[in-house]
Amino acid sequence: MVSDTDETSFLLFQQRIEIHKLRQGENLILGFSIGGGIDQDPGQNPYSEDKSDKGIYVTRVSEGGPAEVAGLHTGDKIMQVNGWDMTMVTHDQARKRLTKKNEDVVRLLVTRTNLENVVRQSMQ
Amino acid sequence: MVYSKLLTAFRYVPARKLRSSYSGLLVIPKQKFTTLGKRLFSFMTLTLWNSLTASDDNWGETTTAVTGTSEHSISQEDIVRISKDMEDSVGLDCKRYLGLTVAAVLGLLVFLTPIAFLILPQVLWRDKLEPCGTACEGLFISVAFKLLILLLGTWALFFRPPRAGMPRVFVFRVLLMVLIFLFVVSYWLFYGVRILETKDSNYQGIVQYAVSLVDALLFIHYLAIVLLEMRQLQPMFSVKATRSTDGETHFYSLGHLSIQRAALVILENYYKDFSVHNPALLTASKSRAAKHMAGLKVYNVDGPENNAPGQSRAMITAAARRRDNSHNDLYYEEADHDRRVKKRKSRLVVAVEEAFTHIKRMQDEEQKKAPGEVMDPREAAQAIFPSMARALQKYLRTTRQHQYHTMESIQQHLAFCITNNMTPKAFLESYLNPGPTLQYSQDRWFARQWTLVSEKAVTNGLNDGVVFVLKCTDFSLVVTVKKIPFIKLSEEFIDPKSHKFVLRLQSETSV
């Protein structure tokens, strides 16, 4: 399910995405890969505009997985997961917040550079 | 005053050889007035000590009771000890004195040779000699000093009293003596042929000849120092010495030494490194071994055939298969013993601390003021000893150390600790930890006569893999030699500016 509520009133260019986890064997998978974190090297991030940004980015979305169905794209920066902030976390903490076993649904707040352009275009 | 009478304890030695003669009991003098006399301090202490000593049931007594009426019986070990003393004293002295006299004679000969070289021409053909100026006088002085140094050096190297008696001669010393002898003989030969026969008149030449002899002797002395003293200093071998009864092991580093000298070094270190040999601690494993042996019996049902190897193998397999719970017994027994020792130790520590609070050191000013009940350390020790005697004796019995400490030795130690302002913990230290053999009195060492048992000749040098045994009457030390490996060291240069760091690569996790 995709819900597009653009929060243009705060000029934050963010999108809320709700992903339902898929059960594969005894694991619950979301179907994408993350990179980044405050303990990682931000200069290696291909998706960030500012090379000192240590946030969590989506590096790969698997085909047909729950994340692709929900509308997540590569290069998205994840700002919040279920209300928890992801802009100042280590890589491992981010992984743990996404893979909690007792949650079936994760609600992400993501931002995207081209989303920014799309909103700006629609405002003109 | 009670405290002024020193407690002289008499060892209890019965007229006949009884079981109680080695038990460390003390004679209690008869008291004239029984009620008051029994309250006498010394009487109480002695009675207390005897009661504690005699009431031990688990004491491993090994002397058998000889209840015959002869007073002149001696035991088997006495006989062996006496005969060994006799033969050793005779044999060793002979060899040592022979070696010493030969060396002394040679030394005297060598010392007098240069002097003889110088004096003989003066005596025999004085009128024919050319006068010799200041050069000769300088040479005389140098000869005198060099001979003095040679004398001191030879005494230091060869004639100091030896530390021990070795089974065989010292190979290097013999070689050096032979070398010196040949050297001096050749000098005499040349002197006799060239100078005495021709009556050479060049006195300076003769003096220089004597000086060259002394110089050469100094160089031989230098060689002797290197061979005898310095060759063994650099460590080349790591030697492991293990005691055969309880497995206590120590490691030593030795240089190039012959087997007998290495044995000597190890024995000297034995007395200060190894803890004292306590036969009472080995009885537990012996009883376990006896139980294993007594478990199975083999019966031959096929007739009188002698199938010994088959029998023993059958016994071993049967013993392995049998459900043996002796490990359980060992575990619980050891846990029990540890608990008992700890309990007695805590009681002992409390008793000793309390006892030490009863005395106080008097300052100098107070000493003049109160000449009341002033005691010297020995009396003070005797005063506080009874309050800790019971706890101490019980602890020593539990750890099987009671034979190493007599009442006099404990009181002496207590007086020593009081004099030196030691705390109760310092006083107890020598009873809580068994110290090295040297700290105990000589009759408790169990290690006086040593025999070197070796497959190779004892004058051979140490080598990798050499094994020899130092045997004593009760136990033996097994010694293994291992060579220290040859180390190849290479260098690597690191530029101090080359220490640079980056964060790790971006890791990617799929969720």
Chai-1 contact restraints between the chains, C-beta under 6 A:
chainA,res_idxA,chainB,res_idxB,connection_type,confidence,min_distance_angstrom,max_distance_angstrom,comment,restraint_id
A,L30,B,V511,contact,1.0,0.0,6.0,A-B,restraint_1
A,S33,B,E508,contact,1.0,0.0,6.0,A-B,restraint_2
A,S33,B,S510,contact,1.0,0.0,6.0,A-B,restraint_3
A,I34,B,T509,contact,1.0,0.0,6.0,A-B,restraint_4
A,G35,B,Q506,contact,1.0,0.0,6.0,A-B,restraint_5
A,G35,B,E508,contact,1.0,0.0,6.0,A-B,restraint_6
A,Q40,B,Q506,contact,1.0,0.0,6.0,A-B,restraint_7
A,D41,B,L503,contact,1.0,0.0,6.0,A-B,restraint_8
A,Q44,B,Q506,contact,1.0,0.0,6.0,A-B,restraint_9
A,T59,B,E508,contact,1.0,0.0,6.0,A-B,restraint_10
A,H91,B,S507,contact,1.0,0.0,6.0,A-B,restraint_11
A,R95,B,T509,contact,1.0,0.0,6.0,A-B,restraint_12
A,L98,B,V511,contact,1.0,0.0,6.0,A-B,restraint_13
A,T99,B,V511,contact,1.0,0.0,6.0,A-B,restraint_14
